[in-house]
Amino acid sequence: MKSNSRQSKVQKRRWRTRKKVVGSAERPRMSVRFTGKNIYVQFVDDGKGATVASVSTLHKSMDGRETLASNVASAIKIGTEAANRAKAAGIERVVFDRSGAKYHGKVKALADAAREAGLVF
């Protein structure tokens, strides 16, 4: 019998969350994904199936992107920048999709920084 690996548990959590979290044109889905080295944030309109705005630690316009990593300090910077880009795209209200990650640490720091920068969850 196959044991449940960490990866399969995260995938199941991601699917369970995605059944309930759906973005629209008025409230796009703010999808947050953490890898071992980088942080990715996308604002997705699920009705159209299109990404409205995005930001990551690899994005060329990020200041000091060589020093950004997948940690709390970088999550705060990315959260603030994501909120600024969302406002520039005309987005003020979002639905938060944590992509299967538990809501603490880096995920919580990113969400709090985005809230402080003016996004409404």
Chimera marker file (.cmm) of the C-alpha trace (Angstrom):
<marker_set name="trace">
<marker id="1" x="0.000" y="0.000" z="0.000" r="1" g="1" b="0" radius="0.5"/>
<marker id="2" x="1.312" y="3.426" z="-0.951" r="1" g="1" b="0" radius="0.5"/>
<marker id="3" x="1.840" y="5.836" z="1.901" r="1" g="1" b="0" radius="0.5"/>
<marker id="4" x="0.701" y="9.449" z="1.626" r="1" g="1" b="0" radius="0.5"/>
<marker id="5" x="3.717" y="11.582" z="0.879" r="1" g="1" b="0" radius="0.5"/>
<marker id="6" x="3.954" y="15.238" z="1.836" r="1" g="1" b="0" radius="0.5"/>
<marker id="7" x="3.594" y="16.243" z="-1.811" r="1" g="1" b="0" radius="0.5"/>
<marker id="8" x="0.349" y="14.336" z="-2.280" r="1" g="1" b="0" radius="0.5"/>
<marker id="9" x="-1.075" y="15.830" z="0.918" r="1" g="1" b="0" radius="0.5"/>
<marker id="10" x="-0.272" y="19.338" z="-0.308" r="1" g="1" b="0" radius="0.5"/>
<marker id="11" x="-1.828" y="18.555" z="-3.700" r="1" g="1" b="0" radius="0.5"/>
<marker id="12" x="-5.032" y="17.312" z="-2.072" r="1" g="1" b="0" radius="0.5"/>
<marker id="13" x="-5.167" y="20.431" z="0.107" r="1" g="1" b="0" radius="0.5"/>
<marker id="14" x="-4.665" y="22.583" z="-2.997" r="1" g="1" b="0" radius="0.5"/>
<marker id="15" x="-7.520" y="20.867" z="-4.848" r="1" g="1" b="0" radius="0.5"/>
<marker id="16" x="-9.823" y="21.141" z="-1.834" r="1" g="1" b="0" radius="0.5"/>
<marker id="17" x="-9.103" y="24.866" z="-1.568" r="1" g="1" b="0" radius="0.5"/>
<marker id="18" x="-9.536" y="25.500" z="-5.309" r="1" g="1" b="0" radius="0.5"/>
<marker id="19" x="-13.041" y="23.984" z="-5.259" r="1" g="1" b="0" radius="0.5"/>
<marker id="20" x="-14.121" y="26.783" z="-2.911" r="1" g="1" b="0" radius="0.5"/>
<marker id="21" x="-11.928" y="29.732" z="-3.970" r="1" g="1" b="0" radius="0.5"/>
<marker id="22" x="-12.940" y="31.196" z="-7.328" r="1" g="1" b="0" radius="0.5"/>
<marker id="23" x="-11.897" y="34.584" z="-8.658" r="1" g="1" b="0" radius="0.5"/>
<marker id="24" x="-14.032" y="36.893" z="-10.776" r="1" g="1" b="0" radius="0.5"/>
<marker id="25" x="-13.504" y="40.151" z="-12.651" r="1" g="1" b="0" radius="0.5"/>
<marker id="26" x="-14.591" y="42.139" z="-9.569" r="1" g="1" b="0" radius="0.5"/>
<marker id="27" x="-12.613" y="40.012" z="-7.090" r="1" g="1" b="0" radius="0.5"/>
<marker id="28" x="-9.753" y="38.153" z="-8.764" r="1" g="1" b="0" radius="0.5"/>
<marker id="29" x="-8.038" y="35.251" z="-7.047" r="1" g="1" b="0" radius="0.5"/>
<marker id="30" x="-4.691" y="36.152" z="-5.483" r="1" g="1" b="0" radius="0.5"/>
<marker id="31" x="-2.751" y="32.925" z="-5.950" r="1" g="1" b="0" radius="0.5"/>
<marker id="32" x="0.378" y="32.623" z="-3.796" r="1" g="1" b="0" radius="0.5"/>
<marker id="33" x="2.963" y="29.903" z="-4.436" r="1" g="1" b="0" radius="0.5"/>
<marker id="34" x="6.148" y="29.287" z="-2.469" r="1" g="1" b="0" radius="0.5"/>
<marker id="35" x="8.914" y="27.074" z="-3.808" r="1" g="1" b="0" radius="0.5"/>
<marker id="36" x="12.177" y="26.252" z="-2.086" r="1" g="1" b="0" radius="0.5"/>
<marker id="37" x="13.861" y="29.351" z="-3.510" r="1" g="1" b="0" radius="0.5"/>
<marker id="38" x="11.200" y="31.752" z="-4.832" r="1" g="1" b="0" radius="0.5"/>
<marker id="39" x="7.806" y="33.348" z="-4.221" r="1" g="1" b="0" radius="0.5"/>
<marker id="40" x="5.175" y="33.804" z="-6.952" r="1" g="1" b="0" radius="0.5"/>
<marker id="41" x="1.954" y="35.852" z="-6.732" r="1" g="1" b="0" radius="0.5"/>
<marker id="42" x="-0.660" y="36.041" z="-9.501" r="1" g="1" b="0" radius="0.5"/>
<marker id="43" x="-4.008" y="37.801" z="-9.716" r="1" g="1" b="0" radius="0.5"/>
<marker id="44" x="-6.241" y="35.508" z="-11.781" r="1" g="1" b="0" radius="0.5"/>
<marker id="45" x="-9.683" y="36.141" z="-13.283" r="1" g="1" b="0" radius="0.5"/>
<marker id="46" x="-11.095" y="32.596" z="-13.387" r="1" g="1" b="0" radius="0.5"/>
<marker id="47" x="-14.042" y="33.670" z="-15.549" r="1" g="1" b="0" radius="0.5"/>
<marker id="48" x="-11.709" y="34.567" z="-18.406" r="1" g="1" b="0" radius="0.5"/>
<marker id="49" x="-8.926" y="32.203" z="-17.378" r="1" g="1" b="0" radius="0.5"/>
<marker id="50" x="-6.418" y="35.060" z="-17.550" r="1" g="1" b="0" radius="0.5"/>
<marker id="51" x="-3.741" y="36.479" z="-15.288" r="1" g="1" b="0" radius="0.5"/>
<marker id="52" x="-4.433" y="40.157" z="-14.593" r="1" g="1" b="0" radius="0.5"/>
<marker id="53" x="-1.184" y="40.982" z="-12.762" r="1" g="1" b="0" radius="0.5"/>
<marker id="54" x="1.758" y="39.083" z="-11.316" r="1" g="1" b="0" radius="0.5"/>
<marker id="55" x="4.917" y="39.521" z="-9.285" r="1" g="1" b="0" radius="0.5"/>
<marker id="56" x="7.670" y="37.189" z="-8.117" r="1" g="1" b="0" radius="0.5"/>
<marker id="57" x="11.129" y="37.197" z="-6.608" r="1" g="1" b="0" radius="0.5"/>
<marker id="58" x="12.473" y="36.589" z="-10.124" r="1" g="1" b="0" radius="0.5"/>
<marker id="59" x="10.695" y="39.544" z="-11.732" r="1" g="1" b="0" radius="0.5"/>
<marker id="60" x="13.120" y="41.939" z="-13.438" r="1" g="1" b="0" radius="0.5"/>
<marker id="61" x="11.581" y="45.075" z="-11.952" r="1" g="1" b="0" radius="0.5"/>
<marker id="62" x="12.074" y="43.913" z="-8.333" r="1" g="1" b="0" radius="0.5"/>
<marker id="63" x="14.796" y="45.856" z="-6.526" r="1" g="1" b="0" radius="0.5"/>
<marker id="64" x="17.495" y="43.595" z="-5.094" r="1" g="1" b="0" radius="0.5"/>
<marker id="65" x="16.071" y="40.459" z="-6.657" r="1" g="1" b="0" radius="0.5"/>
<marker id="66" x="19.427" y="38.695" z="-6.251" r="1" g="1" b="0" radius="0.5"/>
<marker id="67" x="18.988" y="38.822" z="-2.482" r="1" g="1" b="0" radius="0.5"/>
<marker id="68" x="15.288" y="37.850" z="-2.417" r="1" g="1" b="0" radius="0.5"/>
<marker id="69" x="14.541" y="34.282" z="-1.362" r="1" g="1" b="0" radius="0.5"/>
<marker id="70" x="11.657" y="32.228" z="-0.054" r="1" g="1" b="0" radius="0.5"/>
<marker id="71" x="11.642" y="33.684" z="3.460" r="1" g="1" b="0" radius="0.5"/>
<marker id="72" x="9.525" y="35.991" z="5.627" r="1" g="1" b="0" radius="0.5"/>
<marker id="73" x="11.480" y="39.175" z="4.810" r="1" g="1" b="0" radius="0.5"/>
<marker id="74" x="11.075" y="38.600" z="1.074" r="1" g="1" b="0" radius="0.5"/>
<marker id="75" x="7.415" y="37.653" z="1.543" r="1" g="1" b="0" radius="0.5"/>
<marker id="76" x="6.766" y="41.068" z="3.091" r="1" g="1" b="0" radius="0.5"/>
<marker id="77" x="8.420" y="42.844" z="0.136" r="1" g="1" b="0" radius="0.5"/>
<marker id="78" x="6.560" y="40.703" z="-2.414" r="1" g="1" b="0" radius="0.5"/>
<marker id="79" x="3.233" y="41.248" z="-0.604" r="1" g="1" b="0" radius="0.5"/>
<marker id="80" x="3.667" y="45.009" z="-0.703" r="1" g="1" b="0" radius="0.5"/>
<marker id="81" x="4.717" y="44.979" z="-4.371" r="1" g="1" b="0" radius="0.5"/>
<marker id="82" x="1.819" y="42.666" z="-5.265" r="1" g="1" b="0" radius="0.5"/>
<marker id="83" x="-0.658" y="45.068" z="-3.680" r="1" g="1" b="0" radius="0.5"/>
<marker id="84" x="0.872" y="47.996" z="-5.571" r="1" g="1" b="0" radius="0.5"/>
<marker id="85" x="0.646" y="46.150" z="-8.895" r="1" g="1" b="0" radius="0.5"/>
<marker id="86" x="-2.926" y="45.102" z="-8.181" r="1" g="1" b="0" radius="0.5"/>
<marker id="87" x="-3.889" y="48.711" z="-7.494" r="1" g="1" b="0" radius="0.5"/>
<marker id="88" x="-2.203" y="49.764" z="-10.744" r="1" g="1" b="0" radius="0.5"/>
<marker id="89" x="-4.334" y="47.167" z="-12.560" r="1" g="1" b="0" radius="0.5"/>
<marker id="90" x="-7.497" y="48.488" z="-10.887" r="1" g="1" b="0" radius="0.5"/>
<marker id="91" x="-7.869" y="45.696" z="-8.332" r="1" g="1" b="0" radius="0.5"/>
<marker id="92" x="-8.796" y="46.553" z="-4.751" r="1" g="1" b="0" radius="0.5"/>
<marker id="93" x="-10.633" y="43.428" z="-3.541" r="1" g="1" b="0" radius="0.5"/>
<marker id="94" x="-9.276" y="39.888" z="-3.923" r="1" g="1" b="0" radius="0.5"/>
<marker id="95" x="-9.931" y="36.300" z="-2.901" r="1" g="1" b="0" radius="0.5"/>
<marker id="96" x="-6.840" y="34.790" z="-1.229" r="1" g="1" b="0" radius="0.5"/>
<marker id="97" x="-5.629" y="31.408" z="-2.539" r="1" g="1" b="0" radius="0.5"/>
<marker id="98" x="-2.768" y="30.038" z="-0.461" r="1" g="1" b="0" radius="0.5"/>
<marker id="99" x="-2.215" y="27.091" z="-2.860" r="1" g="1" b="0" radius="0.5"/>
<marker id="100" x="-2.295" y="24.398" z="-0.217" r="1" g="1" b="0" radius="0.5"/>
<marker id="101" x="0.184" y="26.071" z="2.142" r="1" g="1" b="0" radius="0.5"/>
<marker id="102" x="-0.767" y="26.450" z="5.765" r="1" g="1" b="0" radius="0.5"/>
<marker id="103" x="-1.626" y="29.991" z="6.864" r="1" g="1" b="0" radius="0.5"/>
<marker id="104" x="1.341" y="30.877" z="9.059" r="1" g="1" b="0" radius="0.5"/>
<marker id="105" x="4.891" y="32.112" z="8.654" r="1" g="1" b="0" radius="0.5"/>
<marker id="106" x="5.656" y="33.259" z="5.101" r="1" g="1" b="0" radius="0.5"/>
<marker id="107" x="2.073" y="33.033" z="3.873" r="1" g="1" b="0" radius="0.5"/>
<marker id="108" x="0.746" y="35.080" z="6.788" r="1" g="1" b="0" radius="0.5"/>
<marker id="109" x="3.534" y="37.677" z="6.392" r="1" g="1" b="0" radius="0.5"/>
<marker id="110" x="2.748" y="38.095" z="2.672" r="1" g="1" b="0" radius="0.5"/>
<marker id="111" x="-0.993" y="38.408" z="3.311" r="1" g="1" b="0" radius="0.5"/>
<marker id="112" x="-0.524" y="40.933" z="6.119" r="1" g="1" b="0" radius="0.5"/>
<marker id="113" x="1.833" y="43.049" z="3.975" r="1" g="1" b="0" radius="0.5"/>
<marker id="114" x="-0.698" y="43.057" z="1.125" r="1" g="1" b="0" radius="0.5"/>
<marker id="115" x="-3.478" y="44.091" z="3.531" r="1" g="1" b="0" radius="0.5"/>
<marker id="116" x="-1.364" y="46.929" z="4.934" r="1" g="1" b="0" radius="0.5"/>
<marker id="117" x="-0.657" y="48.129" z="1.381" r="1" g="1" b="0" radius="0.5"/>
<marker id="118" x="-4.405" y="48.442" z="0.751" r="1" g="1" b="0" radius="0.5"/>
<marker id="119" x="-5.794" y="45.155" z="-0.615" r="1" g="1" b="0" radius="0.5"/>
<marker id="120" x="-9.071" y="43.935" z="0.852" r="1" g="1" b="0" radius="0.5"/>
<marker id="121" x="-9.385" y="40.165" z="1.307" r="1" g="1" b="0" radius="0.5"/>
<link id1="1" id2="2" r="1" g="1" b="0" radius="0.2"/>
<link id1="2" id2="3" r="1" g="1" b="0" radius="0.2"/>
<link id1="3" id2="4" r="1" g="1" b="0" radius="0.2"/>
<link id1="4" id2="5" r="1" g="1" b="0" radius="0.2"/>
<link id1="5" id2="6" r="1" g="1" b="0" radius="0.2"/>
<link id1="6" id2="7" r="1" g="1" b="0" radius="0.2"/>
<link id1="7" id2="8" r="1" g="1" b="0" radius="0.2"/>
<link id1="8" id2="9" r="1" g="1" b="0" radius="0.2"/>
<link id1="9" id2="10" r="1" g="1" b="0" radius="0.2"/>
<link id1="10" id2="11" r="1" g="1" b="0" radius="0.2"/>
<link id1="11" id2="12" r="1" g="1" b="0" radius="0.2"/>
<link id1="12" id2="13" r="1" g="1" b="0" radius="0.2"/>
<link id1="13" id2="14" r="1" g="1" b="0" radius="0.2"/>
<link id1="14" id2="15" r="1" g="1" b="0" radius="0.2"/>
<link id1="15" id2="16" r="1" g="1" b="0" radius="0.2"/>
<link id1="16" id2="17" r="1" g="1" b="0" radius="0.2"/>
<link id1="17" id2="18" r="1" g="1" b="0" radius="0.2"/>
<link id1="18" id2="19" r="1" g="1" b="0" radius="0.2"/>
<link id1="19" id2="20" r="1" g="1" b="0" radius="0.2"/>
<link id1="20" id2="21" r="1" g="1" b="0" radius="0.2"/>
<link id1="21" id2="22" r="1" g="1" b="0" radius="0.2"/>
<link id1="22" id2="23" r="1" g="1" b="0" radius="0.2"/>
<link id1="23" id2="24" r="1" g="1" b="0" radius="0.2"/>
<link id1="24" id2="25" r="1" g="1" b="0" radius="0.2"/>
<link id1="25" id2="26" r="1" g="1" b="0" radius="0.2"/>
<link id1="26" id2="27" r="1" g="1" b="0" radius="0.2"/>
<link id1="27" id2="28" r="1" g="1" b="0" radius="0.2"/>
<link id1="28" id2="29" r="1" g="1" b="0" radius="0.2"/>
<link id1="29" id2="30" r="1" g="1" b="0" radius="0.2"/>
<link id1="30" id2="31" r="1" g="1" b="0" radius="0.2"/>
<link id1="31" id2="32" r="1" g="1" b="0" radius="0.2"/>
<link id1="32" id2="33" r="1" g="1" b="0" radius="0.2"/>
<link id1="33" id2="34" r="1" g="1" b="0" radius="0.2"/>
<link id1="34" id2="35" r="1" g="1" b="0" radius="0.2"/>
<link id1="35" id2="36" r="1" g="1" b="0" radius="0.2"/>
<link id1="36" id2="37" r="1" g="1" b="0" radius="0.2"/>
<link id1="37" id2="38" r="1" g="1" b="0" radius="0.2"/>
<link id1="38" id2="39" r="1" g="1" b="0" radius="0.2"/>
<link id1="39" id2="40" r="1" g="1" b="0" radius="0.2"/>
<link id1="40" id2="41" r="1" g="1" b="0" radius="0.2"/>
<link id1="41" id2="42" r="1" g="1" b="0" radius="0.2"/>
<link id1="42" id2="43" r="1" g="1" b="0" radius="0.2"/>
<link id1="43" id2="44" r="1" g="1" b="0" radius="0.2"/>
<link id1="44" id2="45" r="1" g="1" b="0" radius="0.2"/>
<link id1="45" id2="46" r="1" g="1" b="0" radius="0.2"/>
<link id1="46" id2="47" r="1" g="1" b="0" radius="0.2"/>
<link id1="47" id2="48" r="1" g="1" b="0" radius="0.2"/>
<link id1="48" id2="49" r="1" g="1" b="0" radius="0.2"/>
<link id1="49" id2="50" r="1" g="1" b="0" radius="0.2"/>
<link id1="50" id2="51" r="1" g="1" b="0" radius="0.2"/>
<link id1="51" id2="52" r="1" g="1" b="0" radius="0.2"/>
<link id1="52" id2="53" r="1" g="1" b="0" radius="0.2"/>
<link id1="53" id2="54" r="1" g="1" b="0" radius="0.2"/>
<link id1="54" id2="55" r="1" g="1" b="0" radius="0.2"/>
<link id1="55" id2="56" r="1" g="1" b="0" radius="0.2"/>
<link id1="56" id2="57" r="1" g="1" b="0" radius="0.2"/>
<link id1="57" id2="58" r="1" g="1" b="0" radius="0.2"/>
<link id1="58" id2="59" r="1" g="1" b="0" radius="0.2"/>
<link id1="59" id2="60" r="1" g="1" b="0" radius="0.2"/>
<link id1="60" id2="61" r="1" g="1" b="0" radius="0.2"/>
<link id1="61" id2="62" r="1" g="1" b="0" radius="0.2"/>
<link id1="62" id2="63" r="1" g="1" b="0" radius="0.2"/>
<link id1="63" id2="64" r="1" g="1" b="0" radius="0.2"/>
<link id1="64" id2="65" r="1" g="1" b="0" radius="0.2"/>
<link id1="65" id2="66" r="1" g="1" b="0" radius="0.2"/>
<link id1="66" id2="67" r="1" g="1" b="0" radius="0.2"/>
<link id1="67" id2="68" r="1" g="1" b="0" radius="0.2"/>
<link id1="68" id2="69" r="1" g="1" b="0" radius="0.2"/>
<link id1="69" id2="70" r="1" g="1" b="0" radius="0.2"/>
<link id1="70" id2="71" r="1" g="1" b="0" radius="0.2"/>
<link id1="71" id2="72" r="1" g="1" b="0" radius="0.2"/>
<link id1="72" id2="73" r="1" g="1" b="0" radius="0.2"/>
<link id1="73" id2="74" r="1" g="1" b="0" radius="0.2"/>
<link id1="74" id2="75" r="1" g="1" b="0" radius="0.2"/>
<link id1="75" id2="76" r="1" g="1" b="0" radius="0.2"/>
<link id1="76" id2="77" r="1" g="1" b="0" radius="0.2"/>
<link id1="77" id2="78" r="1" g="1" b="0" radius="0.2"/>
<link id1="78" id2="79" r="1" g="1" b="0" radius="0.2"/>
<link id1="79" id2="80" r="1" g="1" b="0" radius="0.2"/>
<link id1="80" id2="81" r="1" g="1" b="0" radius="0.2"/>
<link id1="81" id2="82" r="1" g="1" b="0" radius="0.2"/>
<link id1="82" id2="83" r="1" g="1" b="0" radius="0.2"/>
<link id1="83" id2="84" r="1" g="1" b="0" radius="0.2"/>
<link id1="84" id2="85" r="1" g="1" b="0" radius="0.2"/>
<link id1="85" id2="86" r="1" g="1" b="0" radius="0.2"/>
<link id1="86" id2="87" r="1" g="1" b="0" radius="0.2"/>
<link id1="87" id2="88" r="1" g="1" b="0" radius="0.2"/>
<link id1="88" id2="89" r="1" g="1" b="0" radius="0.2"/>
<link id1="89" id2="90" r="1" g="1" b="0" radius="0.2"/>
<link id1="90" id2="91" r="1" g="1" b="0" radius="0.2"/>
<link id1="91" id2="92" r="1" g="1" b="0" radius="0.2"/>
<link id1="92" id2="93" r="1" g="1" b="0" radius="0.2"/>
<link id1="93" id2="94" r="1" g="1" b="0" radius="0.2"/>
<link id1="94" id2="95" r="1" g="1" b="0" radius="0.2"/>
<link id1="95" id2="96" r="1" g="1" b="0" radius="0.2"/>
<link id1="96" id2="97" r="1" g="1" b="0" radius="0.2"/>
<link id1="97" id2="98" r="1" g="1" b="0" radius="0.2"/>
<link id1="98" id2="99" r="1" g="1" b="0" radius="0.2"/>
<link id1="99" id2="100" r="1" g="1" b="0" radius="0.2"/>
<link id1="100" id2="101" r="1" g="1" b="0" radius="0.2"/>
<link id1="101" id2="102" r="1" g="1" b="0" radius="0.2"/>
<link id1="102" id2="103" r="1" g="1" b="0" radius="0.2"/>
<link id1="103" id2="104" r="1" g="1" b="0" radius="0.2"/>
<link id1="104" id2="105" r="1" g="1" b="0" radius="0.2"/>
<link id1="105" id2="106" r="1" g="1" b="0" radius="0.2"/>
<link id1="106" id2="107" r="1" g="1" b="0" radius="0.2"/>
<link id1="107" id2="108" r="1" g="1" b="0" radius="0.2"/>
<link id1="108" id2="109" r="1" g="1" b="0" radius="0.2"/>
<link id1="109" id2="110" r="1" g="1" b="0" radius="0.2"/>
<link id1="110" id2="111" r="1" g="1" b="0" radius="0.2"/>
<link id1="111" id2="112" r="1" g="1" b="0" radius="0.2"/>
<link id1="112" id2="113" r="1" g="1" b="0" radius="0.2"/>
<link id1="113" id2="114" r="1" g="1" b="0" radius="0.2"/>
<link id1="114" id2="115" r="1" g="1" b="0" radius="0.2"/>
<link id1="115" id2="116" r="1" g="1" b="0" radius="0.2"/>
<link id1="116" id2="117" r="1" g="1" b="0" radius="0.2"/>
<link id1="117" id2="118" r="1" g="1" b="0" radius="0.2"/>
<link id1="118" id2="119" r="1" g="1" b="0" radius="0.2"/>
<link id1="119" id2="120" r="1" g="1" b="0" radius="0.2"/>
<link id1="120" id2="121" r="1" g="1" b="0" radius="0.2"/>
</marker_set>
